[in-house]
Amino acid sequence: MYILDMLSNINPILRILLVIVLTVAAIFTVKAIRRFSQYMLTMKIDSKAASEEILTRRYPRLATIITILVSAVTFTIYFVAVGMVLREFKISLTAYFASATVIGLAVGFGLQGFVQDLMIGLMLIFFRCTQYRGNG
């Protein structure tokens, strides 16, 4: 709360510039996270192995989990950045969160089959991982 009180005493133009800088930093953070995930997904497992043997082919479940996590982090960073920009323009964040909730519910109902398949797939991935660990 101390940081918010300190920022509220700054000139509004400087606050808007600060939000712009933070938004640009968020964009670069998302790009760095995506590049790192692409590096992780395409790196060779062993230097002696064939060049075709990359992480996505050898561990497809891990590749799926990394992709989902990167998408979730990307969405969270953009959501927070947009919220900060709206806050500086004196738009109520309550309305922002309420709108996001309604849109999320509508999209959730529309994509119910897809989300169900995704959850079943993740459950199979985690169940098989724990099943193999339990036997070995």
N, CA, C and O of each residue as an XYZ file, in Angstrom:
544
protein
N       0.814     -1.187      0.000
C       0.000      0.000      0.000
C       0.859      1.252      0.000
O       0.453      2.284     -0.534
N       2.043      1.170      0.595
C       2.917      2.334      0.644
C       3.296      2.779     -0.761
O       3.376      3.978     -1.031
N       3.530      1.832     -1.652
C       3.914      2.165     -3.031
C       2.755      2.845     -3.745
O       2.967      3.801     -4.490
N       1.538      2.369     -3.529
C       0.376      2.994     -4.165
C       0.166      4.418     -3.653
O      -0.178      5.311     -4.426
N       0.372      4.630     -2.354
C       0.247      5.987     -1.812
C       1.322      6.904     -2.391
O       1.062      8.069     -2.692
N       2.513      6.373     -2.539
C       3.607      7.164     -3.096
C       3.328      7.508     -4.563
O       3.587      8.630     -4.998
N       2.799      6.543     -5.321
C       2.511      6.790     -6.725
C       1.335      7.746     -6.922
O       1.264      8.437     -7.938
N       0.429      7.790     -5.973
C      -0.713      8.692     -6.120
C      -0.309     10.156     -5.953
O      -1.034     11.047     -6.395
N       0.833     10.414     -5.324
C       1.305     11.779     -5.137
C       2.135     12.291     -6.307
O       2.503     13.465     -6.333
N       2.437     11.427     -7.279
C       3.249     11.817     -8.438
C       2.362     12.522     -9.458
O       1.153     12.296     -9.515
N       2.973     13.360    -10.244
C       2.289     14.069    -11.320
C       1.584     13.060    -12.239
O       2.165     12.024    -12.560
N       0.346     13.339    -12.667
C      -0.389     12.379    -13.517
C       0.329     12.046    -14.825
O       0.241     10.914    -15.299
N       1.022     12.992    -15.403
C       1.756     12.715    -16.650
C       2.877     11.718    -16.389
O       3.115     10.818    -17.195
N       3.565     11.879    -15.260
C       4.632     10.929    -14.932
C       4.064      9.539    -14.624
O       4.687      8.526    -14.940
N       2.882      9.497    -14.010
C       2.256      8.200    -13.749
C       1.892      7.500    -15.046
O       2.078      6.290    -15.176
N       1.372      8.257    -16.012
C       1.020      7.660    -17.303
C       2.283      7.167    -18.007
O       2.285      6.089    -18.600
N       3.358      7.959    -17.940
C       4.633      7.507    -18.525
C       5.139      6.254    -17.818
O       5.672      5.351    -18.463
N       4.980      6.194    -16.509
C       5.393      5.009    -15.764
C       4.594      3.783    -16.188
O       5.144      2.690    -16.327
N       3.304      3.969    -16.391
C       2.462      2.847    -16.843
C       2.860      2.410    -18.248
O       2.878      1.216    -18.545
N       3.178      3.369    -19.113
C       3.629      3.022    -20.465
C       4.930      2.231    -20.398
O       5.094      1.237    -21.106
N       5.850      2.670    -19.553
C       7.117      1.945    -19.396
C       6.859      0.542    -18.854
O       7.464     -0.425    -19.319
N       5.965      0.427    -17.877
C       5.651     -0.894    -17.330
C       4.959     -1.791    -18.357
O       5.173     -3.004    -18.370
N       4.132     -1.195    -19.216
C       3.475     -1.967    -20.267
C       4.493     -2.472    -21.284
O       4.431     -3.624    -21.715
N       5.424     -1.612    -21.662
C       6.489     -2.039    -22.583
C       7.339     -3.129    -21.934
O       7.729     -4.096    -22.589
N       7.623     -2.964    -20.633
C       8.372     -4.001    -19.919
C       7.589     -5.311    -19.895
O       8.178     -6.387    -20.001
N       6.265     -5.227    -19.755
C       5.435     -6.439    -19.770
C       5.508     -7.120    -21.131
O       5.582     -8.346    -21.212
N       5.489     -6.327    -22.195
C       5.573     -6.901    -23.545
C       6.902     -7.610    -23.736
O       6.948     -8.715    -24.277
N       7.998     -6.971    -23.286
C       9.308     -7.608    -23.411
C       9.424     -8.836    -22.518
O      10.094     -9.804    -22.878
N       8.778     -8.803    -21.359
C       8.793     -9.973    -20.488
C       8.069    -11.145    -21.143
O       8.535    -12.283    -21.081
N       6.943    -10.865    -21.764
C       6.197    -11.918    -22.463
C       7.033    -12.482    -23.606
O       7.088    -13.697    -23.799
N       7.685    -11.599    -24.366
C       8.533    -12.085    -25.461
C       9.677    -12.937    -24.937
O      10.021    -13.954    -25.539
N      10.274    -12.526    -23.813
C      11.373    -13.312    -23.240
C      10.883    -14.668    -22.755
O      11.564    -15.679    -22.934
N       9.711    -14.692    -22.145
C       9.161    -15.962    -21.667
C       8.864    -16.879    -22.845
O       9.140    -18.077    -22.785
N       8.305    -16.325    -23.915
C       8.009    -17.148    -25.095
C       9.294    -17.662    -25.743
O       9.363    -18.823    -26.146
N      10.309    -16.804    -25.844
C      11.580    -17.266    -26.425
C      12.214    -18.346    -25.580
O      12.728    -19.334    -26.106
N      12.182    -18.162    -24.261
C      12.763    -19.169    -23.383
C      12.021    -20.488    -23.500
O      12.634    -21.555    -23.511
N      10.686    -20.413    -23.588
C       9.927    -21.657    -23.730
C      10.208    -22.318    -25.070
O      10.294    -23.544    -25.142
N      10.354    -21.523    -26.144
C      10.709    -22.103    -27.443
C      12.102    -22.731    -27.396
O      12.337    -23.783    -27.990
N      13.016    -22.083    -26.691
C      14.356    -22.651    -26.524
C      14.274    -23.970    -25.767
O      14.924    -24.950    -26.134
N      13.462    -23.986    -24.700
C      13.322    -25.215    -23.920
C      12.697    -26.330    -24.750
O      13.077    -27.494    -24.619
N      11.743    -25.977    -25.602
C      11.041    -26.997    -26.373
C      11.850    -27.502    -27.558
O      11.605    -28.608    -28.039
N      12.807    -26.718    -28.040
C      13.568    -27.145    -29.217
C      15.018    -27.495    -28.903
O      15.793    -27.760    -29.823
N      15.401    -27.501    -27.645
C      16.793    -27.819    -27.345
C      17.050    -29.313    -27.496
O      16.156    -30.143    -27.329
N      18.280    -29.621    -27.812
C      18.669    -31.020    -27.939
C      18.827    -31.612    -26.547
O      19.261    -30.938    -25.612
N      18.472    -32.869    -26.428
C      18.543    -33.515    -25.125
C      19.978    -33.944    -24.824
O      20.462    -33.803    -23.701
N      20.627    -34.458    -25.825
C      21.995    -34.926    -25.654
C      22.790    -34.464    -26.858
O      22.296    -34.526    -27.984
N      24.012    -34.002    -26.643
C      24.800    -33.510    -27.766
C      25.184    -34.636    -28.725
O      25.462    -34.377    -29.896
N      25.203    -35.873    -28.249
C      25.539    -37.004    -29.098
C      24.329    -37.531    -29.864
O      24.477    -38.288    -30.824
N      23.142    -37.131    -29.441
C      21.920    -37.631    -30.065
C      21.711    -36.986    -31.423
O      22.331    -35.977    -31.757
N      20.827    -37.589    -32.190
C      20.503    -37.043    -33.511
C      19.841    -35.683    -33.366
O      19.214    -35.396    -32.346
N      19.981    -34.854    -34.381
C      19.432    -33.502    -34.299
C      17.906    -33.510    -34.260
O      17.298    -32.537    -33.812
N      17.280    -34.589    -34.722
C      15.824    -34.653    -34.697
C      15.283    -34.935    -33.304
O      14.097    -34.732    -33.044
N      16.148    -35.403    -32.405
C      15.674    -35.755    -31.075
C      15.688    -34.508    -30.192
O      16.670    -34.211    -29.512
N      14.604    -33.816    -30.224
C      14.471    -32.627    -29.407
C      13.461    -32.907    -28.311
O      12.817    -33.956    -28.297
N      13.328    -31.972    -27.404
C      12.503    -32.177    -26.218
C      11.052    -32.471    -26.556
O      10.427    -33.310    -25.908
N      10.504    -31.793    -27.563
C       9.083    -31.986    -27.869
C       8.798    -33.390    -28.372
O       7.712    -33.921    -28.136
N       9.729    -33.984    -29.042
C       9.495    -35.350    -29.551
C       9.728    -36.395    -28.481
O       9.061    -37.429    -28.454
N      10.677    -36.124    -27.600
C      10.981    -37.121    -26.589
C      10.037    -37.023    -25.391
O       9.657    -38.038    -24.806
N       9.665    -35.806    -25.037
C       8.778    -35.585    -23.895
C       7.593    -34.716    -24.315
O       7.555    -33.538    -23.960
N       6.637    -35.250    -25.049
C       5.521    -34.419    -25.521
C       4.623    -33.914    -24.391
O       4.021    -32.847    -24.516
N       4.527    -34.653    -23.309
C       3.703    -34.203    -22.181
C       4.310    -32.961    -21.540
O       3.598    -32.013    -21.208
N       5.619    -32.973    -21.369
C       6.290    -31.811    -20.806
C       6.136    -30.599    -21.718
O       5.963    -29.477    -21.240
N       6.198    -30.817    -23.007
C       6.008    -29.728    -23.959
C       4.607    -29.142    -23.848
O       4.440    -27.925    -23.930
N       3.606    -29.984    -23.664
C       2.232    -29.507    -23.503
C       2.087    -28.678    -22.236
O       1.469    -27.614    -22.259
N       2.643    -29.149    -21.147
C       2.551    -28.428    -19.878
C       3.279    -27.086    -19.966
O       2.768    -26.079    -19.475
N       4.461    -27.057    -20.582
C       5.197    -25.799    -20.737
C       4.397    -24.808    -21.566
O       4.335    -23.625    -21.228
N       3.788    -25.272    -22.639
C       2.992    -24.391    -23.495
C       1.796    -23.813    -22.745
O       1.501    -22.626    -22.882
N       1.113    -24.623    -21.965
C      -0.039    -24.140    -21.194
C       0.403    -23.139    -20.141
O      -0.251    -22.112    -19.962
N       1.492    -23.411    -19.443
C       1.985    -22.478    -18.427
C       2.405    -21.145    -19.034
O       2.119    -20.090    -18.468
N       3.081    -21.182    -20.179
C       3.493    -19.937    -20.838
C       2.270    -19.126    -21.260
O       2.267    -17.901    -21.130
N       1.241    -19.789    -21.759
C       0.022    -19.082    -22.136
C      -0.659    -18.450    -20.926
O      -1.154    -17.326    -21.014
N      -0.689    -19.147    -19.817
C      -1.317    -18.609    -18.604
C      -0.539    -17.408    -18.072
O      -1.139    -16.407    -17.680
N       0.784    -17.498    -18.056
C       1.602    -16.377    -17.584
C       1.455    -15.183    -18.520
O       1.363    -14.045    -18.059
N       1.431    -15.427    -19.820
C       1.255    -14.349    -20.796
C      -0.072    -13.639    -20.591
O      -0.121    -12.409    -20.588
N      -1.146    -14.395    -20.420
C      -2.458    -13.798    -20.201
C      -2.463    -12.975    -18.916
O      -3.015    -11.874    -18.893
N      -1.860    -13.488    -17.851
C      -1.835    -12.775    -16.579
C      -1.074    -11.458    -16.692
O      -1.522    -10.439    -16.166
N       0.064    -11.467    -17.368
C       0.855    -10.243    -17.526
C       0.073     -9.204    -18.314
O       0.031     -8.038    -17.921
N      -0.540     -9.598    -19.405
C      -1.318     -8.643    -20.195
C      -2.542     -8.134    -19.423
O      -2.877     -6.953    -19.504
N      -3.203     -9.014    -18.680
C      -4.385     -8.619    -17.911
C      -4.020     -7.565    -16.867
O      -4.737     -6.578    -16.703
N      -2.915     -7.774    -16.168
C      -2.467     -6.809    -15.160
C      -2.052     -5.497    -15.817
O      -2.376     -4.425    -15.305
N      -1.344     -5.562    -16.935
C      -0.910     -4.344    -17.618
C      -2.103     -3.513    -18.087
O      -2.104     -2.292    -17.928
N      -3.110     -4.155    -18.659
C      -4.302     -3.431    -19.100
C      -5.027     -2.833    -17.897
O      -5.531     -1.713    -17.976
N      -5.086     -3.557    -16.797
C      -5.700     -3.035    -15.578
C      -4.985     -1.804    -15.060
O      -5.626     -0.855    -14.609
N      -3.648     -1.812    -15.121
C      -2.887     -0.641    -14.674
C      -3.137      0.565    -15.571
O      -3.249      1.691    -15.087
N      -3.222      0.331    -16.866
C      -3.490      1.436    -17.793
C      -4.884      2.008    -17.533
O      -5.052      3.227    -17.488
N      -5.871      1.152    -17.364
C      -7.229      1.622    -17.099
C      -7.318      2.381    -15.779
O      -8.067      3.351    -15.660
N      -6.555      1.937    -14.798
C      -6.556      2.623    -13.498
C      -6.023      4.043    -13.627
O      -6.512      4.953    -12.958
N      -5.033      4.237    -14.478
C      -4.474      5.576    -14.659
C      -5.436      6.505    -15.385
O      -5.358      7.722    -15.222
N      -6.329      5.957    -16.172
C      -7.323      6.774    -16.852
C      -8.611      6.871    -16.043
O      -9.662      7.232    -16.571
N      -8.517      6.543    -14.753
C      -9.626      6.678    -13.797
C     -10.847      5.840    -14.161
O     -11.981      6.223    -13.872
N     -10.610      4.696    -14.796
C     -11.689      3.757    -15.083
C     -11.742      2.762    -13.926
O     -10.713      2.245    -13.491
N     -12.927      2.507    -13.444
C     -13.105      1.647    -12.287
C     -12.624      0.230    -12.597
O     -13.039     -0.382    -13.582
N     -11.744     -0.275    -11.737
C     -11.267     -1.645    -11.923
C     -12.340     -2.666    -11.554
O     -12.281     -3.819    -11.981
N     -13.305     -2.243    -10.770
C     -14.421     -3.135    -10.448
C     -15.198     -3.478    -11.716
O     -15.574     -4.630    -11.934
N     -15.432     -2.469    -12.545
C     -16.112     -2.716    -13.817
C     -15.239     -3.575    -14.742
O     -15.751     -4.417    -15.480
N     -13.937     -3.359    -14.696
C     -12.997     -4.146    -15.509
C     -13.050     -5.619    -15.109
O     -13.149     -6.497    -15.966
N     -12.983     -5.887    -13.801
C     -13.029     -7.270    -13.339
C     -14.393     -7.898    -13.586
O     -14.479     -9.076    -13.931
N     -15.460     -7.122    -13.412
C     -16.798     -7.654    -13.667
C     -16.971     -7.996    -15.146
O     -17.525     -9.042    -15.483
N     -16.499     -7.117    -16.023
C     -16.584     -7.389    -17.461
C     -15.753     -8.613    -17.831
O     -16.185     -9.450    -18.623
N     -14.566     -8.708    -17.255
C     -13.706     -9.859    -17.533
C     -14.354    -11.151    -17.045
O     -14.230    -12.193    -17.688
N     -15.033    -11.082    -15.925
C     -15.715    -12.266    -15.397
C     -16.854    -12.695    -16.316
O     -17.001    -13.880    -16.615
N     -17.653    -11.739    -16.760
C     -18.779    -12.066    -17.643
C     -18.264    -12.625    -18.968
O     -18.787    -13.618    -19.474
N     -17.242    -11.986    -19.525
C     -16.663    -12.473    -20.783
C     -16.058    -13.858    -20.583
O     -16.200    -14.732    -21.438
N     -15.380    -14.057    -19.448
C     -14.812    -15.370    -19.150
C     -15.861    -16.454    -19.027
O     -15.661    -17.575    -19.493
N     -16.979    -16.122    -18.401
C     -18.063    -17.094    -18.299
C     -18.658    -17.420    -19.667
O     -18.935    -18.581    -19.967
N     -18.853    -16.397    -20.492
C     -19.417    -16.631    -21.823
C     -18.484    -17.493    -22.666
O     -18.922    -18.431    -23.332
N     -17.206    -17.167    -22.631
C     -16.228    -17.959    -23.387
C     -16.123    -19.363    -22.802
O     -15.980    -20.341    -23.535
N     -16.195    -19.456    -21.469
C     -16.132    -20.767    -20.813
C     -17.282    -21.673    -21.201
O     -17.090    -22.864    -21.448
N     -18.491    -21.100    -21.255
C     -19.632    -21.909    -21.686
C     -19.515    -22.273    -23.162
O     -19.906    -23.367    -23.569
N     -18.983    -21.363    -23.955
C     -18.835    -21.644    -25.378
C     -17.780    -22.698    -25.658
O     -17.920    -23.496    -26.585
N     -16.728    -22.701    -24.860
C     -15.627    -23.653    -25.064
C     -15.665    -24.803    -24.066
O     -14.628    -25.385    -23.749
N     -16.823    -25.124    -23.582
C     -16.937    -26.137    -22.545
C     -16.385    -27.494    -22.989
O     -15.700    -28.163    -22.214
N     -16.671    -27.900    -24.203
C     -16.158    -29.180    -24.696
C     -14.648    -29.187    -24.809
O     -13.993    -30.169    -24.459
N     -14.092    -28.073    -25.307
C     -12.641    -27.974    -25.441
C     -11.964    -28.002    -24.078
O     -10.971    -28.705    -23.890
N     -12.498    -27.241    -23.126
C     -11.917    -27.195    -21.785
C     -12.024    -28.568    -21.125
O     -11.107    -28.991    -20.421
N     -13.131    -29.260    -21.348
C     -13.296    -30.592    -20.790
C     -12.241    -31.545    -21.359
O     -11.637    -32.317    -20.614
N     -12.020    -31.492    -22.661
C     -10.990    -32.331    -23.277
C      -9.601    -31.979    -22.764
O      -8.773    -32.863    -22.542
N      -9.347    -30.692    -22.576
C      -8.048    -30.240    -22.061
C      -7.822    -30.758    -20.648
O      -6.736    -31.242    -20.329
N      -8.830    -30.661    -19.811
C      -8.693    -31.130    -18.434
C      -8.511    -32.646    -18.369
O      -7.723    -33.152    -17.570
N      -9.238    -33.354    -19.206
C      -9.075    -34.810    -19.242
C      -7.662    -35.163    -19.700
O      -7.043    -36.079    -19.159
N      -7.156    -34.440    -20.692
C      -5.790    -34.689    -21.154
C      -4.757    -34.411    -20.078
O      -3.809    -35.179    -19.912
N      -4.934    -33.305    -19.336
C      -3.993    -33.008    -18.252
C      -4.077    -34.049    -17.144
O      -3.060    -34.427    -16.563
N      -5.285    -34.511    -16.855
C      -5.415    -35.547    -15.838
C      -4.718    -36.831    -16.284
O      -4.082    -37.508    -15.476
N      -4.837    -37.164    -17.563
C      -4.141    -38.350    -18.065
C      -2.634    -38.185    -17.990
O      -1.915    -39.121    -17.641
N      -2.156    -36.979    -18.323
C      -0.710    -36.728    -18.257
C      -0.208    -36.906    -16.834
O       0.768    -37.618    -16.603
N      -0.872    -36.260    -15.875
C      -0.411    -36.337    -14.496
C      -0.627    -37.717    -13.898
O       0.180    -38.170    -13.086
N      -1.698    -38.389    -14.284
C      -1.943    -39.729    -13.761
C      -0.870    -40.688    -14.247
O      -0.370    -41.504    -13.473
N      -0.516    -40.598    -15.511
C       0.517    -41.493    -16.049
C       1.874    -41.183    -15.447
O       2.666    -42.096    -15.215
N       2.162    -39.905    -15.186
C       3.444    -39.559    -14.551
C       3.528    -40.144    -13.149
O       4.560    -40.699    -12.772
N       2.459    -40.029    -12.375
C       2.483    -40.584    -11.023
C       2.414    -42.100    -11.054
O       2.941    -42.760    -10.159
N       1.772    -42.663    -12.073
C       1.686    -44.118    -12.172
C       3.080    -44.683    -12.441
O       3.456    -45.696    -11.853
N       3.855    -44.037    -13.328
C       5.189    -44.525    -13.610
C       6.117    -44.330    -12.420
O       6.976    -45.173    -12.165
N       5.960    -43.250    -11.699
C       6.808    -43.024    -10.536
C       6.483    -44.010     -9.420
O       7.372    -44.434     -8.682
N       5.219    -44.370     -9.299
C       4.823    -45.293     -8.254
C       5.376    -46.696     -8.492
O       5.671    -47.409     -7.532
N       5.522    -47.104     -9.748
C       6.012    -48.445    -10.069
C       7.540    -48.514    -10.036
O       8.108    -49.587     -9.836
N       8.200    -47.380    -10.230
C       9.662    -47.404    -10.347
C      10.266    -46.894     -9.135
O      11.491    -46.832     -9.034
